[in-house]
Amino acid sequence: MSRSHPAILEIDHLKKYYPIQKGFLRRTVGHVKAVDDIRLTIHEGETFGLVGESGCGKSTLGRCLIRAVEPSSGQVAFTDRSGERLNVLSLDNKKLKKLRQEMQMVFQDPFSSLNPRMTVFNIVAEPLVCNGIARGAELVRRVTDLVERVGLERSHLNRYPHAFSGGQRQRIGIARALATNPRFIVCDEAVSALDVSVQAQIINLLQDLQRSLGLSYLFISHDLSVIEHISHRVGVMYVGKMAEIGETEALFAKPLHPYTEALLLSKPAADPAKRKERYVLSGEVANPASPPSGCAFHPRCPYATERCKTDTPALVEVEPDRYSACHYAGELQLQGKRQS
């Protein structure tokens, strides 16, 4: 997926800081920088994979894009179905409700994201009813079509979430997300709670839907194998910042940031006979409330110099469509993924 494809989402200097309050007067004494100055573009028809360790800000970023969480500052420009470019963060509630028909989300836990007191029919129908899109016989037809499109049956419509497996529940969640005919979907760890065999089924379903409906995804995951399989481009996050961005094949073969290299080497080979001694990244994930000076990764980086401890690296284009926030990007000979 290259620059020749028009952008559906452009993120500019996006930040989400959570205040740290102490004392009787609840004075703000600091901030947790969950998302810290993110710049990113997602193209139409693209799956942009977002990967990083737990706590790096991946899910917060996804929620900020659809304003499920209100960002602290920045801009999120979304190109709607009519071709109009809208700043998501400046919309009032009425305009935001209309825009959210084109921006939806599939959540991590397929059970807690579904109302246990609602049937499958009511769960999938709710977005259509709330937005005044369909009613009566048309509502029944559209809900039935959506359920069948995601691989469920009409006989499932009157059942409750507890009667389904994890994979089936996630299919219900996907059907609900598709109800308003969106253009962009945030998949927040959408397969991490599922068995491996079921993960493959859901990933294949998402890819089929993308091809048939022209969807764009932000696919958030900590699983490198899943990210490699489904993504056109990948962004690597560390402590609220983007460490590296690039096309999937190039990034996995030749990383430009030491953190990306560490993630790739930490992934064991699929074939037990070919597994080497497991690479373990030293140190702890930096505290987003008090990140290290300079490059946040420098306390754990085997290539760090004095410059890394004092100067914060900017995310720059090192090669065509390859971005890295490392002072020595392009100079270091970093290892790609291990062969299975």
Backbone torsions as a table, in degrees:
resi	resn	phi	psi	omega
1	MET	NA	114.3	-172.0
2	SER	-112.6	-177.2	179.6
3	ARG	-66.6	-14.6	179.7
4	SER	-66.5	-20.7	176.8
5	HIS	-83.8	133.4	-179.4
6	PRO	-63.3	150.2	-179.1
7	ALA	-78.9	136.3	172.9
8	ILE	-99.8	-25.5	-177.8
9	LEU	-143.7	127.2	177.7
10	GLU	-124.8	119.6	-176.5
11	ILE	-108.4	127.8	-174.9
12	ASP	-131.7	115.2	176.0
13	HIS	52.5	44.2	-178.3
14	LEU	-78.0	132.1	179.7
15	LYS	-134.5	144.5	169.7
16	LYS	-137.9	107.1	178.8
17	TYR	-109.9	131.1	174.7
18	TYR	-100.9	124.5	-177.8
19	PRO	-69.5	143.0	172.9
20	ILE	-101.6	115.2	-175.0
21	GLN	-113.8	138.0	-179.5
22	LYS	-137.8	161.1	174.5
23	GLY	84.2	171.2	-178.2
24	PHE	-62.0	-35.3	-178.0
25	LEU	-87.9	1.9	178.5
26	ARG	53.2	50.5	177.9
27	ARG	-75.4	143.5	178.4
28	THR	-79.5	118.6	-177.4
29	VAL	-110.3	-2.1	179.7
30	GLY	175.6	-175.1	-179.5
31	HIS	-141.0	144.1	168.2
32	VAL	-90.1	115.6	-175.6
33	LYS	-90.1	79.9	-176.3
34	ALA	-68.0	-41.4	174.9
35	VAL	-129.2	121.6	-168.9
36	ASP	-128.5	93.4	172.2
37	ASP	63.6	57.5	-179.7
38	ILE	-88.0	131.3	172.0
39	ARG	-122.7	127.1	-171.0
40	LEU	-162.2	146.4	175.0
41	THR	-126.5	134.1	175.2
42	ILE	-117.2	130.8	-174.6
43	HIS	-95.1	159.6	177.8
44	GLU	-61.9	135.9	178.7
45	GLY	75.1	9.0	-175.4
46	GLU	-100.4	149.0	165.8
47	THR	-107.2	112.3	178.4
48	PHE	-99.4	114.5	-179.1
49	GLY	-86.9	135.3	179.3
50	LEU	-120.7	121.0	-173.3
51	VAL	-131.8	155.3	178.8
52	GLY	164.6	168.5	179.3
53	GLU	-68.1	162.1	177.6
54	SER	-58.4	136.2	178.9
55	GLY	88.8	5.7	-177.6
56	CYS	-82.9	-9.8	177.0
57	GLY	106.4	9.6	-176.6
58	LYS	-60.6	-53.3	-176.6
59	SER	-66.6	-37.4	178.3
60	THR	-62.4	-41.2	177.6
61	LEU	-60.2	-47.0	179.9
62	GLY	-59.8	-41.0	179.9
63	ARG	-70.9	-32.0	177.3
64	CYS	-64.9	-34.2	-176.1
65	LEU	-63.6	-33.1	179.7
66	ILE	-105.4	8.0	178.6
67	ARG	60.4	32.6	165.8
68	ALA	-71.0	-27.6	169.0
69	VAL	-122.1	132.4	-179.0
70	GLU	-79.3	120.4	178.0
71	PRO	-65.7	158.4	176.8
72	SER	-79.1	-36.9	178.8
73	SER	-166.3	172.8	179.0
74	GLY	112.2	-172.9	179.3
75	GLN	-135.3	142.3	172.9
76	VAL	-129.0	105.1	-178.5
77	ALA	-97.4	122.7	-178.8
78	PHE	-118.1	132.5	176.7
79	THR	-93.1	112.9	-175.1
80	ASP	-81.4	-177.3	-174.1
81	ARG	-62.4	-28.3	-179.9
82	SER	-82.6	-7.0	-178.8
83	GLY	95.3	-0.7	179.9
84	GLU	-78.0	138.5	-179.8
85	ARG	-96.5	116.3	-174.0
86	LEU	-115.4	139.7	172.6
87	ASN	-86.7	105.8	-174.2
88	VAL	-58.1	-35.2	-173.4
89	LEU	-76.2	-13.8	-178.7
90	SER	-102.2	-0.4	-176.1
91	LEU	-77.4	143.3	173.2
92	ASP	-77.9	174.1	-173.2
93	ASN	-60.8	-37.6	-178.8
94	LYS	-65.7	-46.6	-179.8
95	LYS	-70.5	-34.5	179.4
96	LEU	-66.3	-39.9	178.1
97	LYS	-60.8	-40.7	178.9
98	LYS	-67.9	-41.0	-179.1
99	LEU	-66.4	-33.5	-177.3
100	ARG	-66.2	-12.7	171.5
101	GLN	-64.1	-26.0	-178.8
102	GLU	-99.5	-5.6	180.0
103	MET	-130.5	114.9	-176.3
104	GLN	-128.1	177.3	-175.8
105	MET	-142.1	140.3	171.4
106	VAL	-112.0	124.3	-170.8
107	PHE	-90.9	166.9	-175.9
108	GLN	-68.3	-50.7	-175.1
109	ASP	-92.7	108.9	-175.8
110	PRO	-72.2	-6.5	178.2
111	PHE	-96.8	-51.2	-177.5
112	SER	-70.2	-18.7	178.6
113	SER	-82.0	-6.8	178.9
114	LEU	-110.7	138.2	178.8
115	ASN	-72.4	116.5	-175.9
116	PRO	-67.4	-14.0	-179.0
117	ARG	-95.9	2.0	179.7
118	MET	-112.2	144.1	175.6
119	THR	-75.5	167.3	177.4
120	VAL	-57.6	-41.2	-179.9
121	PHE	-58.8	-48.3	-177.2
122	ASN	-68.2	-34.8	178.8
123	ILE	-63.6	-47.2	-178.2
124	VAL	-74.5	-31.0	-178.1
125	ALA	-76.4	-24.4	-173.1
126	GLU	-54.3	-47.3	178.4
127	PRO	-61.9	-34.2	179.4
128	LEU	-69.3	-39.9	179.9
129	VAL	-70.8	-47.5	-177.0
130	CYS	-62.8	-31.6	-179.8
131	ASN	-95.9	4.4	177.8
132	GLY	64.0	32.5	-176.0
133	ILE	-85.7	-37.8	-176.8
134	ALA	-151.3	155.5	176.0
135	ARG	-155.9	165.3	177.5
136	GLY	62.6	-137.2	-177.1
137	ALA	-63.9	-34.5	178.7
138	GLU	-65.6	-37.1	178.0
139	LEU	-63.6	-45.3	179.5
140	VAL	-61.6	-42.8	-179.2
141	ARG	-63.3	-45.8	-176.9
142	ARG	-67.7	-40.9	178.7
143	VAL	-64.3	-42.6	178.7
144	THR	-61.6	-43.3	178.5
145	ASP	-62.3	-41.4	-179.2
146	LEU	-65.2	-43.9	-179.1
147	VAL	-63.6	-42.3	179.2
148	GLU	-70.5	-32.4	-179.8
149	ARG	-63.9	-32.8	-178.9
150	VAL	-92.3	7.9	173.0
151	GLY	95.7	13.7	174.8
152	LEU	-102.5	177.9	-175.6
153	GLU	-117.3	160.4	178.9
154	ARG	-59.5	-33.0	-178.6
155	SER	-64.6	-14.5	179.9
156	HIS	-83.3	-11.5	-170.4
157	LEU	-61.4	-33.2	-175.8
158	ASN	-98.7	11.3	177.6
159	ARG	-94.1	163.6	-179.2
160	TYR	-103.4	159.1	-174.7
161	PRO	-53.5	-33.6	-176.9
162	HIS	-65.2	-16.3	-177.9
163	ALA	-84.4	1.5	-174.2
164	PHE	-117.2	158.3	173.4
165	SER	-76.1	171.4	179.8
166	GLY	-60.3	-42.3	178.8
167	GLY	-64.6	-39.6	177.8
168	GLN	-66.6	-39.0	177.6
169	ARG	-62.8	-39.5	178.9
170	GLN	-67.1	-31.3	174.8
171	ARG	-64.4	-37.1	176.4
172	ILE	-63.7	-43.6	178.0
173	GLY	-61.2	-37.7	178.2
174	ILE	-68.7	-41.5	177.7
175	ALA	-60.3	-41.4	178.0
176	ARG	-62.9	-42.0	179.5
177	ALA	-64.5	-31.4	-178.7
178	LEU	-81.2	-11.6	-170.4
179	ALA	-56.1	-40.0	-176.4
180	THR	-90.4	11.3	179.2
181	ASN	58.4	58.8	-176.7
182	PRO	-74.6	164.5	174.2
183	ARG	-103.4	-24.8	-174.0
184	PHE	-135.4	132.4	-179.3
185	ILE	-130.4	131.4	171.9
186	VAL	-91.1	117.9	176.9
187	CYS	-102.9	99.9	-174.0
188	ASP	-92.9	97.3	-178.0
189	GLU	51.5	45.1	-169.4
190	ALA	-66.7	-16.8	-179.2
191	VAL	-122.5	1.0	-173.1
192	SER	-68.4	-24.0	-178.7
193	ALA	-90.8	6.0	-173.8
194	LEU	-109.0	156.9	172.9
195	ASP	-62.8	156.2	-174.7
196	VAL	-58.5	-44.0	-179.0
197	SER	-64.6	-36.0	179.0
198	VAL	-73.9	-34.1	175.9
199	GLN	-55.0	-45.8	-178.8
200	ALA	-60.6	-39.6	179.3
201	GLN	-63.9	-43.7	-178.5
202	ILE	-68.8	-39.8	177.6
203	ILE	-62.2	-44.2	177.8
204	ASN	-62.3	-38.2	177.3
205	LEU	-62.7	-46.0	180.0
206	LEU	-61.6	-38.9	178.7
207	GLN	-68.6	-39.7	177.0
208	ASP	-62.9	-42.6	179.3
209	LEU	-65.2	-38.0	178.9
210	GLN	-62.1	-44.3	-179.9
211	ARG	-67.1	-40.0	-175.5
212	SER	-81.3	-28.7	-175.3
213	LEU	-110.9	-5.0	179.9
214	GLY	69.4	35.3	-176.2
215	LEU	-77.7	154.7	170.3
216	SER	-116.4	139.4	-177.7
217	TYR	-122.7	143.6	156.2
218	LEU	-104.7	110.3	-174.5
219	PHE	-105.7	108.8	-176.4
220	ILE	-96.8	128.8	179.7
221	SER	-160.6	154.7	172.0
222	HIS	-99.2	-3.6	-176.4
223	ASP	-93.5	111.1	-177.4
224	LEU	-64.2	-34.0	-179.9
225	SER	-64.1	-42.0	178.8
226	VAL	-66.3	-45.3	179.7
227	ILE	-59.3	-43.9	-178.9
228	GLU	-64.2	-37.5	-175.5
229	HIS	-72.4	-39.8	-168.5
230	ILE	-100.2	-20.0	-168.2
231	SER	-92.0	145.5	169.1
232	HIS	-86.4	-43.3	174.3
233	ARG	-130.4	159.9	-176.0
234	VAL	-131.4	139.5	170.8
235	GLY	-116.9	133.9	179.8
236	VAL	-107.9	121.1	-178.2
237	MET	-105.2	145.2	173.9
238	TYR	-145.2	118.9	177.9
239	VAL	50.5	52.3	173.2
240	GLY	82.6	-8.5	-178.8
241	LYS	-115.1	157.9	176.4
242	MET	-86.2	120.8	-179.9
243	ALA	-87.5	-36.8	-177.5
244	GLU	-157.6	146.8	175.2
245	ILE	-137.1	135.7	177.1
246	GLY	-173.2	168.5	174.9
247	GLU	-64.2	144.7	-168.7
248	THR	-55.8	-52.5	-175.6
249	GLU	-61.2	-43.4	-178.6
250	ALA	-68.0	-40.6	-178.1
251	LEU	-66.6	-41.6	-179.9
252	PHE	-71.8	-29.5	-179.2
253	ALA	-82.2	-36.2	-175.8
254	LYS	-146.1	85.0	178.9
255	PRO	-66.7	153.0	179.5
256	LEU	-112.1	-0.5	179.2
257	HIS	-127.9	136.8	-179.5
258	PRO	-58.3	-29.8	178.4
259	TYR	-67.9	-40.0	176.3
260	THR	-62.1	-43.0	177.4
261	GLU	-58.8	-44.1	-179.2
262	ALA	-62.5	-40.8	178.2
263	LEU	-63.8	-42.8	-178.0
264	LEU	-67.2	-39.6	-179.7
265	LEU	-73.7	-23.1	179.7
266	SER	-75.0	-18.2	-179.0
267	LYS	-79.4	118.6	-178.5
268	PRO	-71.5	153.2	176.5
269	ALA	-67.9	148.4	-178.1
270	ALA	-69.5	-33.7	-179.2
271	ASP	-86.0	115.5	-178.4
272	PRO	-58.0	-30.3	-178.4
273	ALA	-69.2	-20.8	-177.3
274	LYS	-104.8	2.7	-178.9
275	ARG	-71.4	134.5	175.7
276	LYS	-99.2	-178.9	175.2
277	GLU	-60.2	130.7	-173.1
278	ARG	-65.9	133.3	176.5
279	TYR	-79.8	129.4	179.4
280	VAL	-120.3	123.4	179.0
281	LEU	-74.3	122.7	-175.9
282	SER	-74.2	159.8	175.5
283	GLY	80.5	177.1	-179.5
284	GLU	-108.5	155.1	175.5
285	VAL	-59.7	135.3	-178.2
286	ALA	-61.5	149.4	179.4
287	ASN	-79.6	117.3	-179.2
288	PRO	-66.3	-14.2	175.5
289	ALA	-81.5	-21.5	179.7
290	SER	-149.8	67.6	-177.0
291	PRO	-67.7	154.1	178.3
292	PRO	-61.5	155.6	175.5
293	SER	-69.3	162.1	-179.6
294	GLY	66.8	-134.7	176.3
295	CYS	-77.6	125.3	-176.6
296	ALA	-62.9	-21.6	-177.7
297	PHE	-88.3	-7.0	-169.8
298	HIS	-62.0	-31.0	178.4
299	PRO	-65.6	-18.5	-177.5
300	ARG	-110.3	-3.4	-171.3
301	CYS	-89.6	125.8	179.1
302	PRO	-71.9	-11.8	-177.6
303	TYR	-105.3	5.1	-172.9
304	ALA	-64.4	142.3	175.2
305	THR	-121.4	-179.6	178.4
306	GLU	-60.8	-34.1	179.0
307	ARG	-62.0	-37.8	-178.8
308	CYS	-65.1	-25.9	-177.7
309	LYS	-80.4	-17.5	-174.8
310	THR	-118.9	-34.5	-175.5
311	ASP	-102.6	126.9	177.9
312	THR	-80.9	119.8	-178.1
313	PRO	-75.0	141.8	176.2
314	ALA	-90.2	154.9	175.5
315	LEU	-79.9	110.3	-175.2
316	VAL	-125.7	157.6	178.0
317	GLU	-80.2	111.5	-177.6
318	VAL	-88.8	-41.5	176.5
319	GLU	-133.7	166.9	177.9
320	PRO	-53.4	121.7	179.5
321	ASP	63.8	19.2	177.5
322	ARG	-123.4	121.5	-177.0
323	TYR	-122.0	143.1	179.3
324	SER	-148.3	143.6	175.7
325	ALA	-106.2	64.7	179.8
326	CYS	-139.0	134.0	179.8
327	HIS	-60.5	-26.9	-173.8
328	TYR	-113.9	22.6	178.2
329	ALA	-59.6	132.7	-178.1
330	GLY	90.3	-21.3	178.2
331	GLU	-93.9	-35.5	-179.4
332	LEU	-75.5	142.1	175.3
333	GLN	-95.9	88.6	-174.4
334	LEU	-93.5	149.6	-178.6
335	GLN	-86.3	140.7	173.0
336	GLY	-85.5	-164.7	-176.5
337	LYS	-66.8	151.0	176.2
338	ARG	-74.8	145.8	177.7
339	GLN	-75.4	138.2	179.8
340	SER	-72.8	NA	NA
